[in-house]
């Protein structure tokens, strides 16, 4: 089992996989990850891998085509506590 920090974020970005994402999402009350969830998750992982940081909220919305309200619908805990955690990103220093 991969290691998590005290806030529930994965410690090793490379230890993430899709099955782990499903398990984390279930802990957050998300019963199933849809294509829309994966679009957000895949973008977050790609951005983190390329730049070493989570994207700002406006970038996340622009690049995925979702409004912030829609992201909260997909991830009720929000972009940082919800989407970033499910995507296996480290805990963001600031708001995503």
PDB file as gemmi writes it, atoms N, CA and C in Angstrom:
CRYST1    1.000    1.000    1.000  90.00  90.00  90.00 P 1                      
ATOM      1  N   UNK A   1       0.847  -1.189   0.000  1.00  0.00           N  
ATOM      2  CA  UNK A   1       0.000   0.000   0.000  1.00  0.00           C  
ATOM      3  C   UNK A   1       0.886   1.243   0.000  1.00  0.00           C  
ATOM      4  N   UNK A   2       0.613   2.181  -0.888  1.00  0.00           N  
ATOM      5  CA  UNK A   2       1.418   3.406  -0.938  1.00  0.00           C  
ATOM      6  C   UNK A   2       1.261   4.246   0.331  1.00  0.00           C  
ATOM      7  N   UNK A   3       2.235   5.096   0.583  1.00  0.00           N  
ATOM      8  CA  UNK A   3       2.223   5.948   1.768  1.00  0.00           C  
ATOM      9  C   UNK A   3       1.499   7.258   1.483  1.00  0.00           C  
ATOM     10  N   UNK A   4       0.755   7.714   2.489  1.00  0.00           N  
ATOM     11  CA  UNK A   4       0.025   8.974   2.407  1.00  0.00           C  
ATOM     12  C   UNK A   4       0.509   9.900   3.508  1.00  0.00           C  
ATOM     13  N   UNK A   5       0.404  11.217   3.281  1.00  0.00           N  
ATOM     14  CA  UNK A   5       0.774  12.166   4.336  1.00  0.00           C  
ATOM     15  C   UNK A   5      -0.382  12.289   5.333  1.00  0.00           C  
ATOM     16  N   UNK A   6      -0.211  13.150   6.320  1.00  0.00           N  
ATOM     17  CA  UNK A   6      -1.222  13.277   7.373  1.00  0.00           C  
ATOM     18  C   UNK A   6      -2.550  13.864   6.889  1.00  0.00           C  
ATOM     19  N   UNK A   7      -2.574  14.441   5.700  1.00  0.00           N  
ATOM     20  CA  UNK A   7      -3.807  14.997   5.129  1.00  0.00           C  
ATOM     21  C   UNK A   7      -4.437  14.060   4.089  1.00  0.00           C  
ATOM     22  N   UNK A   8      -3.818  12.904   3.882  1.00  0.00           N  
ATOM     23  CA  UNK A   8      -4.385  11.931   2.960  1.00  0.00           C  
ATOM     24  C   UNK A   8      -3.899  12.020   1.522  1.00  0.00           C  
ATOM     25  N   UNK A   9      -2.846  12.805   1.289  1.00  0.00           N  
ATOM     26  CA  UNK A   9      -2.288  12.925  -0.058  1.00  0.00           C  
ATOM     27  C   UNK A   9      -1.183  11.903  -0.249  1.00  0.00           C  
ATOM     28  N   UNK A  10      -1.119  11.345  -1.435  1.00  0.00           N  
ATOM     29  CA  UNK A  10      -0.103  10.354  -1.774  1.00  0.00           C  
ATOM     30  C   UNK A  10       1.284  10.987  -1.675  1.00  0.00           C  
ATOM     31  N   UNK A  11       2.209  10.324  -1.012  1.00  0.00           N  
ATOM     32  CA  UNK A  11       3.565  10.867  -0.855  1.00  0.00           C  
ATOM     33  C   UNK A  11       4.411  10.720  -2.118  1.00  0.00           C  
ATOM     34  N   UNK A  12       4.189   9.653  -2.867  1.00  0.00           N  
ATOM     35  CA  UNK A  12       4.996   9.382  -4.062  1.00  0.00           C  
ATOM     36  C   UNK A  12       4.115   9.445  -5.301  1.00  0.00           C  
ATOM     37  N   UNK A  13       4.273  10.512  -6.092  1.00  0.00           N  
ATOM     38  CA  UNK A  13       3.489  10.722  -7.315  1.00  0.00           C  
ATOM     39  C   UNK A  13       3.546   9.489  -8.219  1.00  0.00           C  
ATOM     40  N   UNK A  14       4.686   8.830  -8.266  1.00  0.00           N  
ATOM     41  CA  UNK A  14       4.874   7.665  -9.127  1.00  0.00           C  
ATOM     42  C   UNK A  14       4.178   6.405  -8.642  1.00  0.00           C  
ATOM     43  N   UNK A  15       3.700   6.402  -7.408  1.00  0.00           N  
ATOM     44  CA  UNK A  15       3.036   5.214  -6.856  1.00  0.00           C  
ATOM     45  C   UNK A  15       1.556   5.150  -7.239  1.00  0.00           C  
ATOM     46  N   UNK A  16       1.066   6.195  -7.892  1.00  0.00           N  
ATOM     47  CA  UNK A  16      -0.350   6.286  -8.262  1.00  0.00           C  
ATOM     48  C   UNK A  16      -0.687   5.343  -9.412  1.00  0.00           C  
ATOM     49  N   UNK A  17      -1.908   4.831  -9.394  1.00  0.00           N  
ATOM     50  CA  UNK A  17      -2.452   4.117 -10.556  1.00  0.00           C  
ATOM     51  C   UNK A  17      -3.967   4.314 -10.541  1.00  0.00           C  
ATOM     52  N   UNK A  18      -4.611   3.897 -11.608  1.00  0.00           N  
ATOM     53  CA  UNK A  18      -6.053   4.141 -11.749  1.00  0.00           C  
ATOM     54  C   UNK A  18      -6.869   3.417 -10.669  1.00  0.00           C  
ATOM     55  N   UNK A  19      -6.440   2.239 -10.272  1.00  0.00           N  
ATOM     56  CA  UNK A  19      -7.152   1.522  -9.213  1.00  0.00           C  
ATOM     57  C   UNK A  19      -7.071   2.285  -7.894  1.00  0.00           C  
ATOM     58  N   UNK A  20      -5.908   2.870  -7.626  1.00  0.00           N  
ATOM     59  CA  UNK A  20      -5.746   3.668  -6.413  1.00  0.00           C  
ATOM     60  C   UNK A  20      -6.652   4.895  -6.478  1.00  0.00           C  
ATOM     61  N   UNK A  21      -6.760   5.502  -7.643  1.00  0.00           N  
ATOM     62  CA  UNK A  21      -7.645   6.658  -7.812  1.00  0.00           C  
ATOM     63  C   UNK A  21      -9.082   6.280  -7.473  1.00  0.00           C  
ATOM     64  N   UNK A  22      -9.516   5.123  -7.937  1.00  0.00           N  
ATOM     65  CA  UNK A  22     -10.876   4.654  -7.655  1.00  0.00           C  
ATOM     66  C   UNK A  22     -11.065   4.482  -6.146  1.00  0.00           C  
ATOM     67  N   UNK A  23     -10.063   3.933  -5.467  1.00  0.00           N  
ATOM     68  CA  UNK A  23     -10.144   3.724  -4.013  1.00  0.00           C  
ATOM     69  C   UNK A  23     -10.182   5.054  -3.257  1.00  0.00           C  
ATOM     70  N   UNK A  24      -9.346   6.006  -3.664  1.00  0.00           N  
ATOM     71  CA  UNK A  24      -9.332   7.322  -3.001  1.00  0.00           C  
ATOM     72  C   UNK A  24     -10.670   8.022  -3.227  1.00  0.00           C  
ATOM     73  N   UNK A  25     -11.164   7.953  -4.461  1.00  0.00           N  
ATOM     74  CA  UNK A  25     -12.451   8.576  -4.778  1.00  0.00           C  
ATOM     75  C   UNK A  25     -13.558   7.973  -3.915  1.00  0.00           C  
ATOM     76  N   UNK A  26     -13.546   6.664  -3.746  1.00  0.00           N  
ATOM     77  CA  UNK A  26     -14.556   6.003  -2.916  1.00  0.00           C  
ATOM     78  C   UNK A  26     -14.498   6.511  -1.473  1.00  0.00           C  
ATOM     79  N   UNK A  27     -13.289   6.726  -0.956  1.00  0.00           N  
ATOM     80  CA  UNK A  27     -13.128   7.284   0.395  1.00  0.00           C  
ATOM     81  C   UNK A  27     -13.779   8.660   0.489  1.00  0.00           C  
ATOM     82  N   UNK A  28     -13.751   9.396  -0.634  1.00  0.00           N  
ATOM     83  CA  UNK A  28     -14.319  10.745  -0.676  1.00  0.00           C  
ATOM     84  C   UNK A  28     -15.810  10.745  -1.030  1.00  0.00           C  
ATOM     85  N   UNK A  29     -16.408   9.544  -1.138  1.00  0.00           N  
ATOM     86  CA  UNK A  29     -17.829   9.455  -1.415  1.00  0.00           C  
ATOM     87  C   UNK A  29     -18.195   9.475  -2.889  1.00  0.00           C  
ATOM     88  N   UNK A  30     -17.199   9.346  -3.767  1.00  0.00           N  
ATOM     89  CA  UNK A  30     -17.467   9.305  -5.208  1.00  0.00           C  
ATOM     90  C   UNK A  30     -17.595   7.837  -5.586  1.00  0.00           C  
ATOM     91  N   UNK A  31     -18.795   7.431  -5.947  1.00  0.00           N  
ATOM     92  CA  UNK A  31     -19.067   6.009  -6.193  1.00  0.00           C  
ATOM     93  C   UNK A  31     -18.390   5.462  -7.435  1.00  0.00           C  
ATOM     94  N   UNK A  32     -18.316   6.263  -8.483  1.00  0.00           N  
ATOM     95  CA  UNK A  32     -17.694   5.811  -9.733  1.00  0.00           C  
ATOM     96  C   UNK A  32     -17.023   6.989 -10.416  1.00  0.00           C  
ATOM     97  N   UNK A  33     -15.885   6.737 -11.009  1.00  0.00           N  
ATOM     98  CA  UNK A  33     -15.192   7.780 -11.763  1.00  0.00           C  
ATOM     99  C   UNK A  33     -15.640   7.700 -13.221  1.00  0.00           C  
ATOM    100  N   UNK A  34     -16.257   8.774 -13.670  1.00  0.00           N  
ATOM    101  CA  UNK A  34     -16.764   8.850 -15.040  1.00  0.00           C  
ATOM    102  C   UNK A  34     -15.686   9.368 -15.987  1.00  0.00           C  
ATOM    103  N   UNK A  35     -16.030   9.418 -17.261  1.00  0.00           N  
ATOM    104  CA  UNK A  35     -15.118   9.991 -18.259  1.00  0.00           C  
ATOM    105  C   UNK A  35     -14.760  11.437 -17.897  1.00  0.00           C  
ATOM    106  N   UNK A  36     -15.722  12.186 -17.371  1.00  0.00           N  
ATOM    107  CA  UNK A  36     -15.457  13.565 -16.954  1.00  0.00           C  
ATOM    108  C   UNK A  36     -14.459  13.624 -15.804  1.00  0.00           C  
ATOM    109  N   UNK A  37     -14.603  12.734 -14.832  1.00  0.00           N  
ATOM    110  CA  UNK A  37     -13.620  12.663 -13.737  1.00  0.00           C  
ATOM    111  C   UNK A  37     -12.229  12.406 -14.302  1.00  0.00           C  
ATOM    112  N   UNK A  38     -12.141  11.431 -15.195  1.00  0.00           N  
ATOM    113  CA  UNK A  38     -10.826  11.065 -15.747  1.00  0.00           C  
ATOM    114  C   UNK A  38     -10.219  12.204 -16.547  1.00  0.00           C  
ATOM    115  N   UNK A  39     -11.059  13.016 -17.214  1.00  0.00           N  
ATOM    116  CA  UNK A  39     -10.520  14.154 -17.967  1.00  0.00           C  
ATOM    117  C   UNK A  39      -9.814  15.118 -17.013  1.00  0.00           C  
ATOM    118  N   UNK A  40     -10.424  15.374 -15.870  1.00  0.00           N  
ATOM    119  CA  UNK A  40      -9.808  16.252 -14.865  1.00  0.00           C  
ATOM    120  C   UNK A  40      -8.557  15.587 -14.284  1.00  0.00           C  
ATOM    121  N   UNK A  41      -8.673  14.327 -13.896  1.00  0.00           N  
ATOM    122  CA  UNK A  41      -7.547  13.602 -13.297  1.00  0.00           C  
ATOM    123  C   UNK A  41      -6.365  13.539 -14.260  1.00  0.00           C  
ATOM    124  N   UNK A  42      -6.628  13.179 -15.507  1.00  0.00           N  
ATOM    125  CA  UNK A  42      -5.545  13.062 -16.491  1.00  0.00           C  
ATOM    126  C   UNK A  42      -4.866  14.406 -16.733  1.00  0.00           C  
ATOM    127  N   UNK A  43      -5.663  15.490 -16.781  1.00  0.00           N  
ATOM    128  CA  UNK A  43      -5.052  16.805 -16.955  1.00  0.00           C  
ATOM    129  C   UNK A  43      -4.180  17.162 -15.749  1.00  0.00           C  
ATOM    130  N   UNK A  44      -4.696  16.934 -14.545  1.00  0.00           N  
ATOM    131  CA  UNK A  44      -3.921  17.249 -13.342  1.00  0.00           C  
ATOM    132  C   UNK A  44      -2.598  16.488 -13.314  1.00  0.00           C  
ATOM    133  N   UNK A  45      -2.639  15.219 -13.633  1.00  0.00           N  
ATOM    134  CA  UNK A  45      -1.411  14.402 -13.618  1.00  0.00           C  
ATOM    135  C   UNK A  45      -0.433  14.869 -14.685  1.00  0.00           C  
ATOM    136  N   UNK A  46      -0.943  15.184 -15.853  1.00  0.00           N  
ATOM    137  CA  UNK A  46      -0.092  15.652 -16.940  1.00  0.00           C  
ATOM    138  C   UNK A  46       0.579  16.980 -16.570  1.00  0.00           C  
ATOM    139  N   UNK A  47      -0.201  17.901 -16.034  1.00  0.00           N  
ATOM    140  CA  UNK A  47       0.328  19.215 -15.640  1.00  0.00           C  
ATOM    141  C   UNK A  47       1.387  19.056 -14.555  1.00  0.00           C  
ATOM    142  N   UNK A  48       1.092  18.223 -13.560  1.00  0.00           N  
ATOM    143  CA  UNK A  48       2.045  17.976 -12.470  1.00  0.00           C  
ATOM    144  C   UNK A  48       3.333  17.362 -13.004  1.00  0.00           C  
ATOM    145  N   UNK A  49       3.219  16.396 -13.899  1.00  0.00           N  
ATOM    146  CA  UNK A  49       4.401  15.720 -14.449  1.00  0.00           C  
ATOM    147  C   UNK A  49       5.254  16.676 -15.280  1.00  0.00           C  
ATOM    148  N   UNK A  50       4.606  17.552 -16.041  1.00  0.00           N  
ATOM    149  CA  UNK A  50       5.339  18.482 -16.908  1.00  0.00           C  
ATOM    150  C   UNK A  50       5.932  19.660 -16.156  1.00  0.00           C  
ATOM    151  N   UNK A  51       5.202  20.164 -15.157  1.00  0.00           N  
ATOM    152  CA  UNK A  51       5.614  21.423 -14.512  1.00  0.00           C  
ATOM    153  C   UNK A  51       6.019  21.291 -13.056  1.00  0.00           C  
ATOM    154  N   UNK A  52       5.702  20.150 -12.454  1.00  0.00           N  
ATOM    155  CA  UNK A  52       6.085  19.943 -11.064  1.00  0.00           C  
ATOM    156  C   UNK A  52       5.162  20.591 -10.051  1.00  0.00           C  
ATOM    157  N   UNK A  53       4.061  21.162 -10.523  1.00  0.00           N  
ATOM    158  CA  UNK A  53       3.077  21.798  -9.635  1.00  0.00           C  
ATOM    159  C   UNK A  53       1.676  21.553 -10.174  1.00  0.00           C  
ATOM    160  N   UNK A  54       0.708  21.655  -9.284  1.00  0.00           N  
ATOM    161  CA  UNK A  54      -0.690  21.567  -9.703  1.00  0.00           C  
ATOM    162  C   UNK A  54      -1.066  22.864 -10.412  1.00  0.00           C  
ATOM    163  N   UNK A  55      -1.986  22.795 -11.359  1.00  0.00           N  
ATOM    164  CA  UNK A  55      -2.397  24.014 -12.065  1.00  0.00           C  
ATOM    165  C   UNK A  55      -3.264  24.913 -11.187  1.00  0.00           C  
ATOM    166  N   UNK A  56      -3.275  26.189 -11.525  1.00  0.00           N  
ATOM    167  CA  UNK A  56      -4.199  27.107 -10.871  1.00  0.00           C  
ATOM    168  C   UNK A  56      -5.613  26.750 -11.332  1.00  0.00           C  
ATOM    169  N   UNK A  57      -6.601  27.132 -10.552  1.00  0.00           N  
ATOM    170  CA  UNK A  57      -7.987  26.798 -10.850  1.00  0.00           C  
ATOM    171  C   UNK A  57      -8.393  27.280 -12.238  1.00  0.00           C  
ATOM    172  N   UNK A  58      -8.027  28.499 -12.595  1.00  0.00           N  
ATOM    173  CA  UNK A  58      -8.453  29.015 -13.893  1.00  0.00           C  
ATOM    174  C   UNK A  58      -7.863  28.203 -15.032  1.00  0.00           C  
ATOM    175  N   UNK A  59      -6.637  27.705 -14.864  1.00  0.00           N  
ATOM    176  CA  UNK A  59      -6.006  26.859 -15.878  1.00  0.00           C  
ATOM    177  C   UNK A  59      -6.725  25.513 -15.940  1.00  0.00           C  
ATOM    178  N   UNK A  60      -7.029  24.939 -14.792  1.00  0.00           N  
ATOM    179  CA  UNK A  60      -7.759  23.673 -14.741  1.00  0.00           C  
ATOM    180  C   UNK A  60      -9.094  23.795 -15.467  1.00  0.00           C  
ATOM    181  N   UNK A  61      -9.826  24.861 -15.194  1.00  0.00           N  
ATOM    182  CA  UNK A  61     -11.128  25.063 -15.837  1.00  0.00           C  
ATOM    183  C   UNK A  61     -10.970  25.276 -17.342  1.00  0.00           C  
ATOM    184  N   UNK A  62     -10.038  26.119 -17.727  1.00  0.00           N  
ATOM    185  CA  UNK A  62      -9.842  26.414 -19.151  1.00  0.00           C  
ATOM    186  C   UNK A  62      -9.447  25.166 -19.935  1.00  0.00           C  
ATOM    187  N   UNK A  63      -8.513  24.409 -19.410  1.00  0.00           N  
ATOM    188  CA  UNK A  63      -7.977  23.260 -20.146  1.00  0.00           C  
ATOM    189  C   UNK A  63      -8.918  22.053 -20.166  1.00  0.00           C  
ATOM    190  N   UNK A  64      -9.759  21.916 -19.141  1.00  0.00           N  
ATOM    191  CA  UNK A  64     -10.689  20.781 -19.117  1.00  0.00           C  
ATOM    192  C   UNK A  64     -12.047  21.144 -19.695  1.00  0.00           C  
ATOM    193  N   UNK A  65     -12.339  22.445 -19.776  1.00  0.00           N  
ATOM    194  CA  UNK A  65     -13.637  22.882 -20.274  1.00  0.00           C  
ATOM    195  C   UNK A  65     -14.736  22.869 -19.233  1.00  0.00           C  
ATOM    196  N   UNK A  66     -14.386  22.603 -17.987  1.00  0.00           N  
ATOM    197  CA  UNK A  66     -15.365  22.582 -16.910  1.00  0.00           C  
ATOM    198  C   UNK A  66     -15.339  23.893 -16.142  1.00  0.00           C  
ATOM    199  N   UNK A  67     -16.518  24.314 -15.670  1.00  0.00           N  
ATOM    200  CA  UNK A  67     -16.570  25.459 -14.767  1.00  0.00           C  
ATOM    201  C   UNK A  67     -16.148  24.971 -13.383  1.00  0.00           C  
ATOM    202  N   UNK A  68     -15.847  25.909 -12.510  1.00  0.00           N  
ATOM    203  CA  UNK A  68     -15.488  25.529 -11.145  1.00  0.00           C  
ATOM    204  C   UNK A  68     -16.662  24.816 -10.472  1.00  0.00           C  
ATOM    205  N   UNK A  69     -17.866  25.263 -10.748  1.00  0.00           N  
ATOM    206  CA  UNK A  69     -19.051  24.610 -10.187  1.00  0.00           C  
ATOM    207  C   UNK A  69     -19.128  23.151 -10.646  1.00  0.00           C  
ATOM    208  N   UNK A  70     -18.832  22.898 -11.918  1.00  0.00           N  
ATOM    209  CA  UNK A  70     -18.862  21.530 -12.432  1.00  0.00           C  
ATOM    210  C   UNK A  70     -17.769  20.675 -11.786  1.00  0.00           C  
ATOM    211  N   UNK A  71     -16.616  21.259 -11.534  1.00  0.00           N  
ATOM    212  CA  UNK A  71     -15.537  20.509 -10.879  1.00  0.00           C  
ATOM    213  C   UNK A  71     -15.962  20.137  -9.457  1.00  0.00           C  
ATOM    214  N   UNK A  72     -16.646  21.061  -8.773  1.00  0.00           N  
ATOM    215  CA  UNK A  72     -17.163  20.746  -7.436  1.00  0.00           C  
ATOM    216  C   UNK A  72     -18.249  19.684  -7.493  1.00  0.00           C  
ATOM    217  N   UNK A  73     -18.996  19.622  -8.590  1.00  0.00           N  
ATOM    218  CA  UNK A  73     -19.997  18.572  -8.747  1.00  0.00           C  
ATOM    219  C   UNK A  73     -19.301  17.220  -8.909  1.00  0.00           C  
ATOM    220  N   UNK A  74     -18.220  17.208  -9.691  1.00  0.00           N  
ATOM    221  CA  UNK A  74     -17.466  15.968  -9.896  1.00  0.00           C  
ATOM    222  C   UNK A  74     -16.708  15.563  -8.632  1.00  0.00           C  
ATOM    223  N   UNK A  75     -16.076  16.549  -8.008  1.00  0.00           N  
ATOM    224  CA  UNK A  75     -15.245  16.325  -6.822  1.00  0.00           C  
ATOM    225  C   UNK A  75     -15.776  17.226  -5.705  1.00  0.00           C  
ATOM    226  N   UNK A  76     -16.724  16.737  -4.898  1.00  0.00           N  
ATOM    227  CA  UNK A  76     -17.357  17.574  -3.878  1.00  0.00           C  
ATOM    228  C   UNK A  76     -16.385  18.232  -2.896  1.00  0.00           C  
ATOM    229  N   UNK A  77     -15.203  17.651  -2.721  1.00  0.00           N  
ATOM    230  CA  UNK A  77     -14.208  18.261  -1.834  1.00  0.00           C  
ATOM    231  C   UNK A  77     -13.391  19.335  -2.538  1.00  0.00           C  
ATOM    232  N   UNK A  78     -13.712  19.614  -3.802  1.00  0.00           N  
ATOM    233  CA  UNK A  78     -13.051  20.690  -4.539  1.00  0.00           C  
ATOM    234  C   UNK A  78     -11.846  20.240  -5.332  1.00  0.00           C  
ATOM    235  N   UNK A  79     -11.225  21.196  -6.009  1.00  0.00           N  
ATOM    236  CA  UNK A  79     -10.081  20.859  -6.853  1.00  0.00           C  
ATOM    237  C   UNK A  79      -8.859  20.381  -6.062  1.00  0.00           C  
ATOM    238  N   UNK A  80      -8.572  20.982  -4.930  1.00  0.00           N  
ATOM    239  CA  UNK A  80      -7.371  20.603  -4.179  1.00  0.00           C  
ATOM    240  C   UNK A  80      -7.595  19.377  -3.311  1.00  0.00           C  
ATOM    241  N   UNK A  81      -8.588  19.447  -2.435  1.00  0.00           N  
ATOM    242  CA  UNK A  81      -8.841  18.333  -1.514  1.00  0.00           C  
ATOM    243  C   UNK A  81      -9.482  17.144  -2.201  1.00  0.00           C  
ATOM    244  N   UNK A  82     -10.127  17.369  -3.317  1.00  0.00           N  
ATOM    245  CA  UNK A  82     -10.795  16.290  -4.021  1.00  0.00           C  
ATOM    246  C   UNK A  82     -10.015  15.814  -5.228  1.00  0.00           C  
ATOM    247  N   UNK A  83     -10.010  16.627  -6.271  1.00  0.00           N  
ATOM    248  CA  UNK A  83      -9.423  16.213  -7.543  1.00  0.00           C  
ATOM    249  C   UNK A  83      -7.926  15.927  -7.429  1.00  0.00           C  
ATOM    250  N   UNK A  84      -7.177  16.801  -6.801  1.00  0.00           N  
ATOM    251  CA  UNK A  84      -5.722  16.586  -6.695  1.00  0.00           C  
ATOM    252  C   UNK A  84      -5.405  15.338  -5.885  1.00  0.00           C  
ATOM    253  N   UNK A  85      -6.160  15.112  -4.833  1.00  0.00           N  
ATOM    254  CA  UNK A  85      -5.936  13.934  -4.000  1.00  0.00           C  
ATOM    255  C   UNK A  85      -6.222  12.660  -4.778  1.00  0.00           C  
ATOM    256  N   UNK A  86      -7.335  12.630  -5.500  1.00  0.00           N  
ATOM    257  CA  UNK A  86      -7.683  11.455  -6.306  1.00  0.00           C  
ATOM    258  C   UNK A  86      -6.647  11.236  -7.407  1.00  0.00           C  
ATOM    259  N   UNK A  87      -6.123  12.327  -7.958  1.00  0.00           N  
ATOM    260  CA  UNK A  87      -5.138  12.238  -9.039  1.00  0.00           C  
ATOM    261  C   UNK A  87      -3.735  11.869  -8.536  1.00  0.00           C  
ATOM    262  N   UNK A  88      -3.572  11.780  -7.221  1.00  0.00           N  
ATOM    263  CA  UNK A  88      -2.286  11.376  -6.671  1.00  0.00           C  
ATOM    264  C   UNK A  88      -1.249  12.474  -6.620  1.00  0.00           C  
ATOM    265  N   UNK A  89      -1.694  13.728  -6.704  1.00  0.00           N  
ATOM    266  CA  UNK A  89      -0.770  14.855  -6.620  1.00  0.00           C  
ATOM    267  C   UNK A  89      -0.418  15.122  -5.165  1.00  0.00           C  
ATOM    268  N   UNK A  90       0.753  15.717  -4.925  1.00  0.00           N  
ATOM    269  CA  UNK A  90       1.064  16.118  -3.556  1.00  0.00           C  
ATOM    270  C   UNK A  90       0.107  17.231  -3.117  1.00  0.00           C  
ATOM    271  N   UNK A  91      -0.007  17.415  -1.834  1.00  0.00           N  
ATOM    272  CA  UNK A  91      -0.885  18.469  -1.323  1.00  0.00           C  
ATOM    273  C   UNK A  91      -0.403  19.812  -1.885  1.00  0.00           C  
ATOM    274  N   UNK A  92      -1.294  20.549  -2.564  1.00  0.00           N  
ATOM    275  CA  UNK A  92      -0.888  21.833  -3.158  1.00  0.00           C  
ATOM    276  C   UNK A  92      -0.499  22.833  -2.072  1.00  0.00           C  
ATOM    277  N   UNK A  93       0.527  23.629  -2.368  1.00  0.00           N  
ATOM    278  CA  UNK A  93       0.944  24.682  -1.438  1.00  0.00           C  
ATOM    279  C   UNK A  93      -0.090  25.782  -1.354  1.00  0.00           C  
ATOM    280  N   UNK A  94      -0.736  26.015  -2.492  1.00  0.00           N  
ATOM    281  CA  UNK A  94      -1.772  27.037  -2.534  1.00  0.00           C  
ATOM    282  C   UNK A  94      -3.011  26.441  -3.168  1.00  0.00           C  
ATOM    283  N   UNK A  95      -3.988  27.271  -3.330  1.00  0.00           N  
ATOM    284  CA  UNK A  95      -5.227  26.819  -3.943  1.00  0.00           C  
ATOM    285  C   UNK A  95      -4.972  26.415  -5.398  1.00  0.00           C  
ATOM    286  N   UNK A  96      -5.562  25.309  -5.822  1.00  0.00           N  
ATOM    287  CA  UNK A  96      -5.393  24.902  -7.227  1.00  0.00           C  
ATOM    288  C   UNK A  96      -6.445  25.552  -8.059  1.00  0.00           C  
TER     289      UNK A  96                                                      
END                                                                             
